[in-house]
């Protein structure tokens, strides 16, 4: 699914996945969150996944 992209953040990777949806929750300020198949990750905005900033 993923091509050879030069991703600098997890946001760049998630944009290429058709099962994810990026959004900006009002309680998170400028940070973005993601829905993956209906499950929200807004509660884990400060966690780094696989070395990428979330």
N, C-alpha and C positions, 0 to 999 in steps of 0.2 A: 503494500500500500504506500509506503513512504519512499519517495525518491531521494536522491542524494541532495539534500537541502542543507544550507549552512544556517542551522538554527542557533540562535543566541539565547533563546529562552524557551520554556515549555509552551508559551503562547504560540510561537512559530510552528511548533510541531502539531499542536492541537488544531490549528487552522486548516491543516491538510487532511484531517480525519473526518469523513462524512457523518460519523456517529456522535460527534461532539458539537456543542454550541457554546460560544463564548458570550459572556454578559458581564456587566459591571453592577454589582449590588450596591444599593445606596448606603449600607452600613460599612462598606469597605473603603470608602473614599475613592482614590484613583486606581485601586487594584482591580484586576479582572478575576473572574471566577469561571468555572466551566461546568456544564451539564454533560454527563456521559451516560447516554441511554436512559435519561430521566433522573439520574442520581446527581445531586449537587455536591460540590466540593467547597462551598463558601466558608465552611468552618475551618479549613486548613490552608488559609492564605499565606501563612508564614512558614510553610514546610517546603524544603527543597526536595524534589523527586528526581532521582537519577542524576544528580549534579546540576540540574537546571533550576533557575529561580522560578517560583510559581507565581 
